[in-house]
Amino acid sequence: MWLKKNIQKLLYFLLLGLLFMPFIQERLKLIPVTPLCGYFVKTEKIELSVSNFMDGTFQENLETRKKENVGFHDFLIRLNNQRKYSLFNEVNTNDIIKGKEGMWFGFSYIATYFGNDYIGHSKLMDFSHKIKFIQDSLSKRRKLFFPLIIPGKTAVYPELIPDRFYAENKKKTTNYQTLIQLLDSTKTTYLDLKKFILMNKPLFKYPIFPKNGVHWTGNTVAIVTDTLLSFLSTNTGRNLIDMKLSDGEVTSDNYRFTDYDIGESMNIFTHISGDSLHYPMVEYVCNNCEKPRVLGVGDSFLQSFRGFYHTYDSAFHPKSYLWYYNKTVDWPEKFNGKKVLIEYLDLEEEIEKSDVIILEFTDENIRQSGFGFVDQLYDLLKNGKKNYSIKELKKFEKYKTDSTVQHAKSIIPLTEYSLEKQIQLIAISKYNRSKVLNFEEEVQKMMEDIRNNTEWLELVKQQAIERNISLEENIYLNAKWMVENEN
């Protein structure tokens, strides 16, 4: 009887409570919510001013931050993503395409398979020439430098690419095909794991790539690691550690490292993979073995050699390093959390310390021509270390701030440089970054000048038509040329 009389009040207070729950959760975080997977950049708060209030910038910033930080934000995003996937088979993940048999592909890897990202014979010839020069130069110092080529998912499972891509694309020359021809023509030593995997594809008992992962499986990594160690032993003449593989775990849900990275990036509640993946037991056997000091430069596939198994720790010298995209030091793990930029390091000294330098890239990343590392090392070996003028050295002093000193102190346990040298390297990096920022600011100003000058803009339009490029790209090229050639 009481319930019938008060049902409306109960519903009212229940609805009121639901409306206030996000606000309460935002403030008190009463209920734990699993954070979203993937890379997200939070909107930074801007300080209120008359100008940003009048033009609406402050209000937009406030609204965006409120949406990002509202209670249950991540839960609600997952709920919406699950609705789209369950009802419409749609995903909110960028650059991901669903293929046949539930296989997911990165769109850029499909472009690579068809040769749509081909950078041209001349660029690849320049790339291969530099690789050969570096290899020969370092060989004289008794150091092994070689490219390690890894397949993307589309190279291994082209039969599972959606039919529409075959209808829309004609197979063209690829960066991989041309680069291999050039490396062979110059008798460059390299390890082609793409060729190895494709030749042995029928022999793999378990998936080479997971359905819901960008990267190769842990089982594949275990197999190719043995191939890599054999290659290193042969080409260095050293007795390296042996690997023994035995039965391990076969699982359909307890995936490791990157074997479900696409599934995780979908940010839904359900586990969508039906893969049975194998993780063999790996034993490292050292019979009077040597552990070379290795410097690995490459993309996320290179991380697999430490993510699934402890290959780096077990097979290589403790001072071995992994340079992720030639941007940051990604290994050893004990330094995770301390961001060490590669530009804070002395390239000449790092090469001198290393016994083996591995340049790893997937077929999709050939277009990046070694992530800048090949150009930098080629220049160093060809022209020697750069000498700074007295004028430049004085400019560096401005960047030797307290924060620079503290940062230097925090990373010298890894770099093993003197404090003075580390401070100098960080100061040079900050100086070079400021030059780039100033240059881009000048280019943007010049672009605005071109847009505001009717006659100049008309000339640039005509030039864009002749060059068969967009107007905006040609405005940028003209502005860049003007800034570079001023004075």
KAFEN-V510772 format. One record per residue. RES is the residue in one letter. PHI is phi in radians with two decimals (* if undefined). BURIAL is b if it has 16 or more other C-alpha atoms within 10 Angstrom, else e. D_LAST is the distance of its C-alpha to the last C-alpha in Angstrom with 2 decimals. Layout:
res:phi:burial:d_last
RES:PHI:BURIAL:D_LAST
RES:PHI:BURIAL:D_LAST
This chain:
res:phi:burial:d_last
M:*:e:90.94
W:-1.10:e:88.36
L:-1.13:e:85.65
K:-1.09:e:86.48
K:-1.22:e:86.30
N:-1.89:e:83.01
I:-1.04:e:81.16
Q:-1.15:e:78.91
K:-1.14:e:78.00
L:-1.09:e:77.28
L:-1.12:e:75.04
Y:-1.09:e:73.28
F:-1.21:e:72.55
L:-1.13:e:71.59
L:-1.10:e:69.06
L:-1.08:e:67.80
G:-1.11:e:67.45
L:-1.12:e:65.48
L:-1.15:e:63.11
F:-1.56:e:62.50
M:-1.00:b:62.31
P:-1.03:b:58.53
F:-1.14:e:57.94
I:-1.14:b:60.34
Q:-1.10:b:58.86
E:-1.06:e:55.32
R:-1.44:e:56.50
L:-1.86:e:59.15
K:0.90:e:58.43
L:-1.22:e:62.21
I:-1.94:e:62.14
P:-1.16:e:60.03
V:-2.15:e:57.77
T:-1.15:e:56.25
P:-1.18:e:52.44
L:-1.18:b:50.66
C:-1.56:e:49.42
G:1.83:e:45.90
Y:-1.85:e:42.46
F:-2.30:e:41.98
V:-1.86:e:39.29
K:-1.23:e:40.91
T:-1.25:e:39.31
E:-1.43:e:38.15
K:-1.27:e:39.46
I:-1.91:e:37.18
E:-1.32:e:38.15
L:-1.18:e:39.58
S:-2.50:e:37.60
V:-1.07:e:38.16
S:-1.15:e:35.16
N:-1.31:e:36.03
F:-1.30:e:39.69
M:-1.22:e:39.11
D:-1.56:e:36.96
G:1.51:e:39.39
T:-1.10:e:37.08
F:-1.12:b:39.39
Q:-1.13:e:42.47
E:-1.11:e:41.07
N:-1.10:b:40.13
L:-1.12:e:43.62
E:-1.11:e:45.38
T:-1.11:e:43.57
R:-1.16:e:44.35
K:-1.14:e:47.97
K:-1.13:e:48.38
E:-1.22:e:46.99
N:-1.90:b:49.24
V:-1.08:b:52.41
G:-1.03:b:55.56
F:1.13:b:56.50
H:-0.94:b:53.06
D:-1.19:b:53.03
F:-1.11:b:56.71
L:-1.17:e:56.21
I:-1.09:e:53.25
R:-1.09:b:55.51
L:-1.07:e:58.36
N:-1.16:e:56.31
N:-1.10:b:54.98
Q:-1.13:b:58.57
R:-1.03:e:59.78
K:-1.12:e:57.23
Y:-1.24:b:57.99
S:-1.22:e:61.78
L:-1.59:e:62.18
F:-2.14:e:59.42
N:1.00:e:58.25
E:-1.85:e:54.70
V:-2.23:b:52.28
N:-1.73:b:49.27
T:-1.61:e:47.48
N:-1.24:e:44.24
D:1.11:e:43.93
I:-2.16:b:47.68
I:-2.16:b:50.10
K:-1.49:b:53.89
G:-1.72:b:55.36
K:-1.29:e:58.92
E:0.99:e:61.50
G:1.28:e:59.50
M:-1.53:b:56.60
W:-1.76:b:53.20
F:-2.17:b:49.98
G:-1.37:b:46.28
F:-1.03:e:44.76
S:-1.11:b:41.85
Y:-1.26:b:44.49
I:-1.16:b:46.19
A:-1.04:b:42.94
T:-1.12:b:42.69
Y:-1.03:b:46.32
F:-1.50:b:45.81
G:1.43:b:42.55
N:-1.30:b:40.51
D:-1.88:b:37.72
Y:-1.08:b:37.46
I:-1.68:e:33.99
G:1.79:e:34.78
H:-1.10:e:36.13
S:-1.14:e:32.86
K:-1.17:e:31.57
L:-1.22:b:35.02
M:-1.15:b:35.24
D:-1.09:e:32.03
F:-1.07:b:33.48
S:-1.18:b:36.85
H:-1.08:b:35.45
K:-1.17:b:33.66
I:-1.05:b:36.87
K:-1.11:b:38.93
F:-1.08:b:36.66
I:-1.10:b:36.78
Q:-1.05:b:40.53
D:-1.18:b:41.25
S:-1.12:b:39.08
L:-1.33:b:40.75
S:-1.08:e:44.15
K:-1.15:e:43.97
R:-1.70:e:43.74
R:1.11:e:46.77
K:-2.12:b:44.84
L:-1.73:b:45.30
F:-2.12:b:42.33
F:-2.72:b:43.19
P:-1.40:b:42.38
L:-2.03:b:44.95
I:-1.82:b:45.15
I:-2.10:b:46.92
P:-1.39:b:48.19
G:-1.48:b:47.45
K:-1.10:b:50.43
T:-1.18:b:50.21
A:-1.17:b:50.47
V:-1.53:b:53.77
Y:-2.18:b:55.25
P:-1.13:e:53.95
E:-1.19:e:57.43
L:-1.78:b:56.93
I:-1.18:b:53.75
P:-0.95:b:54.74
D:-1.02:e:55.92
R:-1.07:e:53.52
F:-1.25:e:50.58
Y:-1.23:e:52.46
A:-1.25:e:53.09
E:-1.58:e:49.45
N:-2.23:e:47.86
K:-1.81:e:48.43
K:-1.12:e:48.16
K:-2.07:e:45.17
T:-1.06:b:43.76
T:-1.87:b:42.63
N:-1.04:b:40.05
Y:-1.09:b:43.04
Q:-1.02:e:44.85
T:-1.18:b:41.94
L:-1.10:b:40.93
I:-1.06:b:44.56
Q:-1.05:e:44.86
L:-1.22:b:41.75
L:-1.12:b:42.91
D:-1.17:e:46.34
S:-1.15:e:45.09
T:-1.77:e:43.34
K:0.97:e:46.34
T:-1.40:b:44.34
T:-1.43:b:46.56
Y:-2.66:b:46.29
L:-2.03:b:48.64
D:-1.78:e:48.99
L:-1.31:b:50.85
K:-1.14:b:50.38
K:-1.08:e:52.52
F:-1.04:e:54.96
I:-1.21:b:55.51
L:-1.15:e:55.91
M:-1.16:e:58.39
N:-1.82:e:60.40
K:-0.89:e:60.08
P:-1.13:e:63.83
L:-1.53:e:64.73
F:-1.29:e:63.00
K:-1.37:e:65.84
Y:-2.17:b:63.56
P:-0.93:b:60.41
I:-1.34:b:57.31
F:-2.17:b:55.19
P:-1.33:b:56.66
K:-1.06:b:57.00
N:-1.98:b:55.06
G:-2.40:b:52.46
V:-1.37:b:49.10
H:-1.71:b:49.72
W:-1.14:b:52.55
T:-1.38:b:55.78
G:-1.06:b:56.97
N:-1.11:b:59.59
T:-1.10:b:57.01
V:-1.04:b:54.93
A:-1.06:b:58.07
I:-1.21:e:58.78
V:-1.30:e:55.31
T:-1.10:b:54.96
D:-1.07:b:57.91
T:-1.13:b:56.18
L:-1.09:e:52.98
L:-1.13:b:54.95
S:-1.14:b:56.85
F:-1.07:e:53.64
L:-1.11:b:52.23
S:-1.10:b:55.51
T:-1.13:e:55.66
N:-1.57:e:52.10
T:-1.89:b:52.07
G:1.25:e:55.67
R:-1.86:e:56.35
N:-1.52:b:59.31
L:-1.63:b:57.77
I:-1.11:b:59.55
D:-1.72:e:61.89
M:-1.97:b:62.02
K:-2.16:e:65.26
L:-1.82:e:65.34
S:-2.47:e:68.41
D:-0.96:e:69.50
G:-2.23:e:67.64
E:-1.93:e:67.25
V:-1.95:b:67.29
T:-2.48:e:66.22
S:-1.92:e:65.43
D:-2.49:e:63.89
N:-1.60:e:63.04
Y:-1.33:b:59.74
R:-2.01:e:57.42
F:0.80:e:53.70
T:-1.71:b:51.80
D:-1.24:b:54.88
Y:-2.40:b:54.83
D:-1.21:b:51.16
I:-1.19:b:51.07
G:-1.02:b:54.31
E:-1.15:b:52.97
S:-1.21:b:49.78
M:-1.22:b:52.03
N:0.94:b:53.21
I:-2.14:b:56.76
F:-1.45:e:60.10
T:-1.48:e:61.86
H:-1.59:e:61.46
I:-1.73:e:61.02
S:-1.54:b:61.15
G:-1.99:e:64.28
D:-1.11:b:62.96
S:-1.79:e:65.20
L:-1.87:b:62.82
H:-1.93:b:63.86
Y:-2.14:b:62.66
P:-1.16:b:64.39
M:-1.31:e:65.27
V:-2.05:b:63.06
E:-2.07:e:64.35
Y:-1.74:e:62.25
V:-1.99:e:64.42
C:-2.00:e:63.24
N:-1.87:e:65.48
N:0.91:e:63.83
C:-1.44:e:60.55
E:-1.81:e:57.07
K:-2.13:b:54.28
P:-1.17:b:50.90
R:-1.47:b:47.79
V:-1.94:b:45.89
L:-2.01:b:42.33
G:-1.84:b:42.22
V:-2.07:b:38.98
G:3.12:b:39.54
D:-1.67:b:40.33
S:-1.19:b:43.26
F:-1.17:b:45.84
L:-1.14:b:45.31
Q:-1.15:b:46.50
S:-1.04:b:49.84
F:-1.29:b:50.82
R:-2.14:b:51.08
G:-1.37:b:51.81
F:-1.54:b:55.13
Y:-2.38:b:56.37
H:-1.57:e:55.53
T:-1.13:b:54.29
Y:-1.05:b:51.38
D:-1.18:b:53.68
S:-1.51:b:56.58
A:-1.70:b:55.15
F:-2.07:b:52.06
H:-1.01:b:51.25
P:-1.02:e:50.85
K:-1.62:b:47.28
S:-1.28:b:46.28
Y:-2.31:b:43.42
L:-2.14:b:42.25
W:-1.78:b:38.56
Y:-1.35:b:38.48
Y:0.94:b:35.78
N:1.03:b:33.94
K:-2.01:b:33.12
T:-2.36:b:36.01
V:-1.39:b:39.04
D:-1.80:b:41.94
W:-2.64:b:44.78
P:-1.31:b:46.83
E:-1.11:e:48.20
K:-1.10:e:49.01
F:-1.76:e:45.32
N:-1.02:e:45.12
G:1.75:e:43.97
K:-1.77:e:41.57
K:-1.31:e:38.27
V:-2.01:b:36.75
L:-1.35:b:33.41
I:-1.10:b:32.88
E:-1.22:b:29.48
Y:-1.52:b:31.58
L:-1.89:b:33.28
D:-1.66:e:32.78
L:-1.02:b:32.93
E:-1.04:e:34.10
E:-1.19:e:36.88
E:-1.16:e:37.99
I:-1.17:b:38.35
E:-1.11:e:40.23
K:-1.26:e:42.62
S:-1.56:b:43.45
D:-1.62:b:46.15
V:-2.29:b:45.33
I:-2.10:b:42.08
I:-1.81:b:42.74
L:-1.83:b:40.09
E:-1.78:b:41.88
F:-2.76:b:41.00
T:-1.43:b:43.04
D:-1.05:b:42.97
E:-1.23:b:41.07
N:-1.65:b:38.31
I:-1.01:b:37.77
R:-1.07:b:34.93
Q:-1.51:e:33.03
S:0.87:b:33.01
G:1.48:b:34.12
F:1.02:b:32.28
G:1.52:e:29.31
F:-1.14:b:31.81
V:-1.09:b:32.21
D:-1.07:b:28.51
Q:-1.15:e:28.29
L:-1.24:b:31.52
Y:-1.06:b:30.77
D:-1.09:e:27.49
L:-1.10:e:29.44
L:-1.27:e:32.29
K:-1.44:e:30.24
N:-2.00:e:27.55
G:1.48:e:29.11
K:-1.25:e:28.10
K:-1.25:e:24.56
N:-1.81:e:24.29
Y:-1.59:e:22.10
S:-1.31:e:20.54
I:-1.06:e:22.03
K:-1.09:e:18.89
E:-1.17:e:19.20
L:-1.05:e:22.95
K:-1.18:e:22.64
K:-1.15:e:20.60
F:-1.13:b:23.46
E:-1.01:e:25.97
K:-1.04:e:24.95
Y:-1.72:b:26.35
K:-1.56:b:29.64
T:-1.48:e:31.52
D:-1.05:e:35.26
S:-1.16:e:34.88
T:-1.11:b:32.99
V:-1.11:b:35.84
Q:-1.13:e:38.49
H:-1.11:b:36.96
A:-1.05:b:36.77
K:-1.09:b:40.42
S:-1.30:b:41.51
I:-1.91:b:40.21
I:-1.16:b:40.89
P:-1.08:e:44.47
L:-1.48:e:42.96
T:-1.33:b:40.12
E:1.11:e:42.22
Y:-1.50:b:39.21
S:-1.22:e:39.43
L:-1.04:b:38.38
E:-1.06:e:35.64
K:-1.16:b:34.17
Q:-1.14:b:34.44
I:-1.06:b:32.70
Q:-1.08:b:29.80
L:-1.13:b:29.56
I:-1.18:b:29.64
A:-1.09:b:27.01
I:-1.08:b:24.63
S:-1.06:b:25.44
K:-1.14:b:24.75
Y:-1.10:b:21.39
N:-1.12:e:20.35
R:-1.15:e:21.77
S:-1.14:e:19.88
K:-1.13:e:16.54
V:-1.13:e:17.84
L:-1.09:e:19.06
N:-1.11:e:15.89
F:-1.10:e:14.03
E:-1.14:e:16.95
E:-1.08:e:17.01
E:-1.14:b:13.50
V:-1.12:b:14.73
Q:-1.09:b:17.92
K:-1.12:e:16.41
M:-1.15:b:14.50
M:-1.07:b:17.88
E:-1.15:e:19.64
D:-1.08:e:17.50
I:-1.11:b:18.46
R:-1.10:e:22.06
N:-1.51:e:22.26
N:-1.86:e:21.10
T:-1.00:e:24.25
E:-1.16:e:23.03
W:-1.11:e:20.00
L:-1.08:b:22.40
E:-1.12:e:24.95
L:-1.12:e:22.71
V:-1.17:b:21.87
K:-1.07:b:25.64
Q:-1.08:e:26.55
Q:-1.13:b:24.15
A:-1.10:b:25.73
I:-1.11:e:29.15
E:-1.13:e:28.31
R:-1.45:e:26.98
N:1.04:e:30.00
I:-2.25:e:28.14
S:-1.23:e:28.24
L:-1.07:b:26.14
E:-1.08:e:24.94
E:-1.13:e:23.85
N:-1.25:b:21.92
I:-1.07:b:20.21
Y:-1.10:b:19.13
L:-1.09:e:17.97
N:-1.18:b:15.88
A:-1.13:b:14.37
K:-1.08:b:13.75
W:-1.10:e:12.07
M:-1.10:e:9.71
V:-1.16:b:8.88
E:-1.15:e:8.77
N:-1.89:e:6.42
E:-1.17:e:3.80
N:1.11:e:0.00
